[in-house]
């Protein structure tokens, strides 16, 4: 097979800057101006358009004006921003993304956005940059047509204030990290095998001066990672456990944050094979692992005060002649025996050994992210990440980071009673617990391997992939929860 090009080969680089001069003087192909519901006042005949019913200010409503008077820009885009009392940096991120997608479809290359007074701080500048970069992304790497469209530059117009240059950089770093994650998730299973994830991780680590280590089959066998290796044995593709380390120059405490991400590069379900309908989307089953790599790319550049290490167990779950069977019993690295009731509950098996390994590598706090269960989609639809925690303080840290970054998460129960569903007559525990509370019993399973280390599990099965294009985001991978993980590390205080 021919070598697969790097996932970075398809990433569009958008130049981003900030300008403090009056927006009338900004030279651009299009200038974005925010319009709010109920606020008729404004330039560019906004009042007339409101009266005529052509403009309401509703979110993601766009009105393009050509050759507007009094500005250097060739066009003005009046961008609906919703109710002013509900507008925040998360909404600005979406508006910026939607405006960029609207304009680039019209072949607009140079775009500027004028921030409203009161929304010109670093948080808003960063969100605008980030939203523009996310909106500029398309999952079209393998299309051969010459009609691909992307914006070249994005300028935020805001008064001079301390910290805005750093905010531009932060937005750029976060936007590009999420697009790196999205590019990885978008790769089909025939092109992104576990060893291709290894290549991508090593390339990223080298570029951003991180340490990267890869455990291969023999090393995992020596460590007793029977749960992870059991999943991998049905595939001709060898597994890998990727370890990427960031060490601060001057540590701000003894905390060592471990980020563990599920990396199933394609999930057929194994012997417990999935239905054919929708199986093509199972290339996204490594979205948790991809998010950890994206988070590490951003962390390497933003440099939080704590040590952070990512652990990405990568396998392909196939029904080959050597595949594990329902009823098989494996022994995890922790020493616990597991009865494999369903081979399609493979993510928790590979995470079990990765969590144990992370603990033994000295991680004091753990967060895992995984496209783990369909049950979480039933519970929370595609709007919220399901969050499970064995420690209230750790739960609150992650929820605070998620709220700051506009990534919606909902805390789910994790009482010990749920462990009853995982009882096995033949092993320490079963890998599934029946029909009821499937997302909770999956988290209870993982809790056994986090043990007493403060730990949060993020079930991103409903939020890591967007089935239909959004005004502000292309169809496909979302990049969740990269922003939350980076904010968690950056804001950490012992």
C-alpha positions as CSV (number, residue, x, y, z in Angstrom):
1,X,0.0,0.0,0.0
2,X,1.2,3.5,-0.8
3,X,2.3,5.6,2.2
4,X,-0.5,7.8,3.5
5,X,0.2,11.5,3.4
6,X,0.3,13.3,6.7
7,X,-3.1,14.5,7.9
8,X,-1.6,18.0,8.1
9,X,-1.2,18.0,4.3
10,X,-4.9,19.0,4.0
11,X,-5.1,21.6,6.8
12,X,-5.8,25.1,5.5
13,X,-3.7,27.7,7.3
14,X,-5.6,30.9,7.9
15,X,-3.6,34.0,8.8
16,X,-5.1,35.7,11.9
17,X,-4.4,39.2,13.3
18,X,-5.9,42.0,15.3
19,X,-6.4,45.6,14.3
20,X,-7.2,48.5,16.5
21,X,-8.0,51.2,14.0
22,X,-11.6,52.2,13.2
23,X,-13.4,49.4,11.3
24,X,-14.3,51.9,8.5
25,X,-10.6,51.8,7.6
26,X,-10.1,48.1,7.5
27,X,-9.4,46.8,4.0
28,X,-11.0,43.4,3.4
29,X,-13.1,41.6,1.0
30,X,-15.8,41.5,3.6
31,X,-16.3,43.1,7.1
32,X,-18.6,41.2,9.6
33,X,-20.7,43.4,11.8
34,X,-22.8,41.9,14.6
35,X,-26.5,42.6,14.7
36,X,-28.6,41.8,17.7
37,X,-32.3,41.0,18.1
38,X,-34.4,44.0,19.2
39,X,-31.6,46.5,18.5
40,X,-32.7,48.4,15.4
41,X,-30.0,51.1,15.7
42,X,-26.8,50.6,13.8
43,X,-25.0,51.5,10.6
44,X,-25.5,50.2,7.1
45,X,-29.3,50.8,6.9
46,X,-29.8,48.2,9.6
47,X,-33.0,50.1,10.8
48,X,-34.5,50.0,7.3
49,X,-33.7,46.3,6.9
50,X,-35.4,45.6,10.3
51,X,-38.5,47.6,9.3
52,X,-38.6,45.7,5.9
53,X,-38.4,42.4,7.7
54,X,-35.1,41.5,5.9
55,X,-33.2,41.6,9.2
56,X,-34.1,40.2,12.6
57,X,-30.8,39.7,14.3
58,X,-31.5,36.1,15.0
59,X,-28.5,33.8,15.5
60,X,-26.8,32.6,12.2
61,X,-28.9,35.0,10.0
62,X,-26.7,36.7,7.5
63,X,-27.3,39.7,5.2
64,X,-24.6,40.7,2.7
65,X,-24.3,44.3,1.6
66,X,-22.2,45.1,-1.5
67,X,-20.1,48.2,-1.9
68,X,-21.3,49.8,1.4
69,X,-20.6,53.5,1.8
70,X,-18.1,54.8,4.3
71,X,-16.0,51.7,4.7
72,X,-12.9,50.4,2.9
73,X,-14.2,46.8,2.8
74,X,-15.8,45.7,-0.4
75,X,-18.7,44.1,1.4
76,X,-20.4,44.2,4.8
77,X,-22.0,41.1,6.3
78,X,-24.6,41.8,8.9
79,X,-24.4,38.7,11.2
80,X,-27.2,37.8,13.5
81,X,-25.9,37.4,17.0
82,X,-29.2,36.7,18.9
83,X,-30.4,38.3,22.1
84,X,-27.8,40.6,23.6
85,X,-28.4,39.3,27.1
86,X,-27.5,35.8,26.0
87,X,-24.5,36.7,23.9
88,X,-21.2,35.4,25.2
89,X,-17.8,34.2,23.9
90,X,-19.2,30.7,23.0
91,X,-21.9,32.4,20.9
92,X,-19.3,34.6,19.2
93,X,-17.3,31.5,18.4
94,X,-20.3,30.1,16.5
95,X,-21.2,33.4,14.8
96,X,-17.6,33.8,13.6
97,X,-17.6,30.3,12.3
98,X,-21.0,30.7,10.6
99,X,-20.0,34.0,9.0
100,X,-16.7,32.6,7.6
101,X,-18.6,29.6,6.2
102,X,-21.2,31.9,4.6
103,X,-18.5,34.1,3.0
104,X,-16.1,31.5,1.9
105,X,-18.9,29.8,-0.1
106,X,-19.0,33.1,-2.0
107,X,-15.2,32.9,-2.6
108,X,-14.4,35.7,-0.2
109,X,-10.8,35.4,0.9
110,X,-10.0,38.3,3.2
111,X,-12.4,38.6,6.1
112,X,-12.6,41.0,9.1
113,X,-14.9,41.0,12.1
114,X,-15.7,44.2,14.1
115,X,-16.3,43.4,17.8
116,X,-19.1,45.3,19.6
117,X,-18.2,47.5,22.5
118,X,-18.4,45.4,25.7
119,X,-17.3,42.3,23.8
120,X,-13.7,43.3,23.1
121,X,-11.8,41.5,25.8
122,X,-9.3,38.7,25.4
123,X,-11.9,36.0,25.8
124,X,-13.9,37.3,22.9
125,X,-11.0,37.9,20.7
126,X,-9.7,34.4,21.2
127,X,-13.2,32.9,20.6
128,X,-13.6,34.9,17.3
129,X,-10.3,33.7,16.0
130,X,-11.0,30.1,17.0
131,X,-14.5,30.1,15.5
132,X,-13.2,31.4,12.2
133,X,-10.5,28.7,12.0
134,X,-13.1,26.0,12.8
135,X,-15.6,27.3,10.3
136,X,-12.9,27.4,7.6
137,X,-12.3,23.6,7.9
138,X,-13.8,21.2,5.4
139,X,-13.6,17.4,5.5
140,X,-12.8,17.2,1.7
141,X,-9.3,15.8,1.7
142,X,-10.1,13.1,-0.7
143,X,-12.2,15.1,-3.2
144,X,-10.4,15.8,-6.4
145,X,-12.4,18.7,-7.7
146,X,-10.9,22.2,-8.1
147,X,-13.9,23.9,-6.4
148,X,-12.6,23.8,-2.9
149,X,-13.0,27.1,-1.1
150,X,-11.3,28.6,1.9
151,X,-10.7,32.0,3.4
152,X,-7.0,33.1,3.5
153,X,-7.1,35.7,6.4
154,X,-9.2,36.8,9.3
155,X,-8.8,40.1,11.2
156,X,-10.5,40.9,14.5
157,X,-11.1,44.7,14.9
158,X,-11.0,45.8,18.5
159,X,-9.7,48.7,20.6
160,X,-6.2,48.4,22.0
161,X,-6.1,46.5,25.3
162,X,-3.6,44.4,27.3
163,X,-3.4,40.8,26.3
164,X,-5.1,40.8,22.9
165,X,-2.1,39.7,21.0
166,X,-1.8,36.7,23.3
167,X,-5.6,36.1,22.8
168,X,-5.1,36.0,19.0
169,X,-2.4,33.4,19.5
170,X,-4.5,31.3,21.9
171,X,-7.4,31.3,19.5
172,X,-5.1,30.3,16.6
173,X,-3.5,27.5,18.7
174,X,-6.9,26.1,19.9
175,X,-8.5,26.3,16.5
176,X,-5.6,24.5,14.8
177,X,-5.4,21.9,17.5
178,X,-9.1,21.1,17.1
179,X,-8.7,20.9,13.3
180,X,-5.8,18.5,13.8
181,X,-8.1,16.4,15.9
182,X,-10.9,16.6,13.3
183,X,-8.5,15.7,10.5
184,X,-7.4,12.6,12.4
185,X,-11.0,11.5,13.1
186,X,-12.0,12.1,9.5
187,X,-9.4,9.6,8.1
188,X,-11.0,6.4,6.9
189,X,-10.0,3.1,8.6
190,X,-8.0,1.9,5.6
191,X,-5.8,5.0,5.8
192,X,-5.6,5.5,9.5
193,X,-4.6,2.2,11.1
194,X,-3.1,2.1,14.7
195,X,0.4,2.5,13.3
196,X,-0.7,5.5,11.2
197,X,-1.9,7.1,14.4
198,X,1.6,6.4,15.8
199,X,3.1,8.2,12.8
200,X,0.8,11.2,13.3
201,X,1.6,11.3,17.1
202,X,5.3,11.2,16.5
203,X,5.2,13.9,13.8
204,X,3.1,16.2,16.1
205,X,5.3,15.5,19.1
206,X,8.5,16.3,17.1
207,X,7.0,19.5,15.7
208,X,6.0,20.8,19.1
209,X,8.9,19.5,21.2
210,X,7.0,16.8,23.2
211,X,8.3,13.4,24.2
212,X,6.7,10.5,22.5
213,X,7.0,6.8,23.4
214,X,5.1,3.9,21.8
215,X,4.5,0.5,23.4
216,X,4.3,-2.3,21.0
217,X,2.7,-5.8,21.3
218,X,5.7,-7.4,23.0
219,X,6.0,-4.7,25.6
220,X,2.3,-4.8,26.3
221,X,2.4,-8.6,26.7
222,X,5.2,-8.2,29.2
223,X,3.1,-5.7,31.2
224,X,0.2,-8.0,31.2
225,X,-2.2,-5.8,29.2
226,X,-4.6,-8.7,28.4
227,X,-7.7,-6.5,28.1
228,X,-6.1,-4.3,25.4
229,X,-4.5,-7.1,23.5
230,X,-7.6,-9.2,23.6
231,X,-9.4,-6.5,21.5
232,X,-6.5,-6.3,19.0
233,X,-6.1,-10.0,18.3
234,X,-8.8,-10.2,15.7
235,X,-7.1,-7.7,13.4
236,X,-4.1,-8.1,11.1
237,X,-3.1,-4.5,12.2
238,X,-0.9,-4.5,15.3
239,X,-2.0,-2.4,18.3
240,X,0.0,0.4,20.0
241,X,-0.1,2.4,23.2
242,X,1.0,5.9,22.4
243,X,2.4,8.0,25.3
244,X,3.0,11.7,24.7
245,X,4.5,13.8,27.5
246,X,4.6,17.5,28.3
247,X,6.9,18.6,31.2
248,X,6.8,22.3,32.3
249,X,10.1,24.1,32.7
250,X,9.1,25.3,36.1
251,X,6.4,22.9,37.6
252,X,3.7,24.7,39.6
253,X,3.1,21.8,41.8
254,X,3.1,18.0,42.1
255,X,0.1,17.5,39.9
256,X,0.6,15.1,37.0
257,X,-2.5,15.1,34.8
258,X,-3.1,12.0,32.7
259,X,-5.3,12.3,29.6
260,X,-6.4,8.9,28.3
261,X,-8.2,8.6,25.0
262,X,-9.9,5.7,23.2
263,X,-8.2,4.9,19.9
264,X,-10.2,2.3,18.0
265,X,-9.3,3.2,14.5
266,X,-12.2,1.2,13.1
267,X,-14.9,-0.7,15.1
268,X,-16.8,-3.5,13.4
269,X,-17.9,-4.8,16.8
270,X,-15.8,-7.8,16.4
271,X,-17.6,-11.2,16.7
272,X,-20.5,-9.3,18.2
273,X,-20.6,-7.5,14.8
274,X,-22.5,-4.2,14.3
275,X,-25.4,-3.7,11.9
276,X,-24.2,-2.6,8.4
277,X,-26.3,0.6,8.6
278,X,-24.1,3.4,9.7
279,X,-21.0,1.2,10.3
280,X,-19.0,3.5,7.9
281,X,-19.0,6.1,10.7
282,X,-17.1,3.8,13.0
283,X,-13.8,5.4,11.8
284,X,-14.7,8.0,14.4
285,X,-14.3,5.5,17.2
286,X,-10.8,7.0,17.9
287,X,-12.1,10.5,18.5
288,X,-11.2,10.4,22.2
289,X,-7.6,9.5,21.3
290,X,-7.5,12.1,18.6
291,X,-8.7,14.7,21.1
292,X,-5.9,13.9,23.4
293,X,-3.4,14.4,20.6
294,X,-5.0,17.7,19.7
295,X,-5.0,18.8,23.3
296,X,-1.3,17.9,23.7
297,X,-0.5,20.0,20.6
298,X,-2.2,23.0,22.1
299,X,-0.7,22.4,25.6
300,X,2.8,22.2,24.1
301,X,2.4,25.8,22.8
302,X,0.4,27.4,25.7
303,X,2.6,25.8,28.3
304,X,0.5,25.2,31.5
305,X,2.3,25.0,34.8
306,X,1.6,21.2,35.4
307,X,2.9,18.0,33.9
308,X,0.5,16.4,31.4
309,X,0.8,13.0,29.7
310,X,-1.5,11.6,27.1
311,X,-2.1,7.8,26.8
312,X,-3.8,6.6,23.6
313,X,-4.4,2.9,23.3
314,X,-4.9,2.2,19.5
315,X,-6.4,-1.0,18.1
316,X,-8.7,-2.1,15.3
317,X,-11.7,-4.2,16.4
318,X,-12.1,-6.8,13.7
319,X,-13.8,-10.3,13.5
320,X,-10.8,-12.1,12.2
321,X,-10.0,-15.8,12.8
322,X,-8.1,-15.0,16.0
323,X,-10.7,-12.6,17.3
324,X,-11.8,-12.9,20.9
325,X,-15.2,-14.5,21.4
326,X,-18.1,-13.7,23.7
327,X,-17.5,-15.7,26.8
328,X,-13.7,-15.3,26.7
329,X,-12.0,-14.3,29.9
330,X,-9.0,-11.9,29.8
331,X,-6.8,-10.6,32.6
332,X,-6.2,-6.8,32.7
333,X,-2.9,-5.2,33.6
334,X,-4.3,-4.5,37.1
335,X,-4.8,-8.2,37.7
336,X,-8.6,-8.2,37.4
337,X,-10.2,-10.8,35.3
338,X,-12.9,-9.8,32.8
339,X,-15.6,-11.9,31.1
340,X,-16.1,-10.6,27.6
341,X,-19.9,-10.8,27.2
342,X,-19.9,-8.5,24.1
343,X,-16.9,-7.9,21.9
344,X,-18.5,-4.6,20.8
345,X,-17.9,-3.2,24.3
346,X,-14.2,-3.0,23.4
347,X,-13.4,0.6,24.3
348,X,-13.7,0.0,28.0
349,X,-11.3,-2.9,27.7
350,X,-8.5,-0.9,26.1
351,X,-9.1,2.0,28.4
352,X,-8.9,-0.3,31.4
353,X,-5.2,-1.1,30.7
354,X,-4.4,2.4,29.7
355,X,-5.8,3.8,32.9
356,X,-3.8,1.3,34.9
357,X,-0.6,2.2,33.0
358,X,-1.3,5.9,33.5
359,X,-1.6,5.4,37.2
360,X,1.7,3.5,37.3
361,X,3.4,6.2,35.4
362,X,2.7,8.6,38.3
363,X,-0.4,10.4,37.1
364,X,-2.1,12.0,40.1
365,X,-5.3,12.9,38.3
366,X,-7.0,11.3,35.2
367,X,-9.4,12.3,32.5
368,X,-10.5,9.9,29.8
369,X,-12.5,10.6,26.7
370,X,-14.1,8.0,24.6
371,X,-16.9,7.4,22.1
372,X,-18.0,4.7,24.5
373,X,-21.7,4.1,24.4
374,X,-24.8,4.5,22.3
375,X,-26.6,4.7,25.7
376,X,-25.2,8.2,26.4
377,X,-26.8,9.4,23.1
378,X,-30.1,8.0,24.2
379,X,-29.7,9.9,27.5
380,X,-28.3,13.2,26.3
381,X,-28.8,13.2,22.5
382,X,-26.1,15.0,20.6
383,X,-26.0,18.1,22.8
384,X,-24.1,17.2,26.0
385,X,-21.1,15.1,26.8
386,X,-21.8,12.6,29.6
387,X,-19.5,13.3,32.5
388,X,-18.8,10.7,35.2
389,X,-16.4,11.2,38.2
390,X,-15.2,9.4,41.3
391,X,-14.2,12.7,42.9
392,X,-16.3,15.8,43.4
393,X,-13.3,18.2,43.2
394,X,-12.2,16.7,39.9
395,X,-15.7,16.8,38.5
396,X,-16.1,20.4,39.4
397,X,-12.7,21.3,37.8
398,X,-13.7,19.7,34.5
399,X,-17.2,21.2,34.5
400,X,-15.8,24.7,35.2
401,X,-13.3,24.3,32.3
402,X,-16.1,23.0,30.0
403,X,-18.4,25.9,30.9
404,X,-15.6,28.4,30.2
405,X,-15.0,26.9,26.8
406,X,-18.6,26.5,25.8
407,X,-18.5,22.7,25.6
408,X,-21.7,21.4,27.1
409,X,-21.3,18.6,29.7
410,X,-23.7,16.9,32.1
411,X,-22.8,15.2,35.3
412,X,-24.1,11.6,35.4
413,X,-24.6,9.3,38.5
414,X,-21.9,6.8,39.5
415,X,-23.2,5.1,42.6
416,X,-21.6,1.9,43.7
417,X,-24.9,0.0,43.4
418,X,-24.5,0.0,39.6
419,X,-21.6,-2.4,39.9
420,X,-24.1,-5.1,40.6
421,X,-25.0,-5.1,36.9
422,X,-21.4,-6.1,36.1
423,X,-21.3,-9.2,38.2
424,X,-19.9,-12.4,36.5
425,X,-20.0,-15.9,37.8
426,X,-16.7,-16.7,36.1
427,X,-14.6,-13.5,36.4
428,X,-14.1,-10.5,38.6
429,X,-16.5,-8.5,36.4
430,X,-18.2,-8.6,33.0
431,X,-17.5,-6.1,30.3
432,X,-21.2,-5.1,29.9
433,X,-24.1,-4.9,32.3
434,X,-27.2,-5.4,30.3
435,X,-29.7,-3.1,28.7
436,X,-30.3,-0.6,31.5
437,X,-28.1,2.3,32.3
438,X,-25.5,1.3,29.7
439,X,-23.5,4.5,29.8
440,X,-23.4,4.4,33.6
441,X,-22.3,0.7,33.8
442,X,-19.6,1.4,31.3
443,X,-18.3,4.2,33.5
444,X,-18.5,1.9,36.6
445,X,-16.4,-0.6,34.7
446,X,-13.7,2.1,34.1
447,X,-13.9,3.3,37.7
448,X,-12.5,-0.1,38.7
449,X,-9.3,0.7,36.9
450,X,-9.0,4.3,37.9
451,X,-9.2,3.0,41.5
452,X,-8.6,5.8,44.1
453,X,-7.0,8.3,41.6
454,X,-9.2,11.4,41.1
455,X,-10.8,10.6,37.7
456,X,-13.3,11.9,35.2
457,X,-14.7,9.9,32.3
458,X,-16.2,11.8,29.3
459,X,-18.5,9.8,27.1
460,X,-18.4,11.7,23.8
461,X,-20.2,9.2,21.6
462,X,-23.0,11.7,20.9
463,X,-20.9,14.9,20.5
464,X,-17.7,13.9,18.7
465,X,-19.4,13.6,15.3
466,X,-21.9,15.9,13.6
467,X,-24.2,14.1,11.3
468,X,-25.4,17.1,9.4
469,X,-23.5,20.3,8.6
470,X,-24.1,23.2,11.0
471,X,-24.0,26.8,9.8
472,X,-20.8,27.2,11.8
473,X,-19.2,23.7,11.5
474,X,-18.8,21.2,8.7
475,X,-20.3,17.8,8.8
476,X,-18.1,15.2,10.6
477,X,-15.8,15.5,13.6
478,X,-16.4,18.3,16.1
479,X,-13.1,18.4,18.0
480,X,-14.8,17.9,21.4
481,X,-13.4,18.0,24.1
482,X,-10.0,19.6,23.2
483,X,-10.9,23.0,24.5
484,X,-12.0,21.7,27.9
485,X,-8.9,19.6,28.4
486,X,-6.6,22.5,27.5
487,X,-8.5,24.9,29.8
488,X,-8.3,22.3,32.6
489,X,-4.5,22.2,32.3
490,X,-4.1,25.9,31.9
491,X,-6.2,26.9,34.9
492,X,-4.9,24.2,37.2
493,X,-4.1,25.3,40.7
494,X,-3.0,22.9,43.4
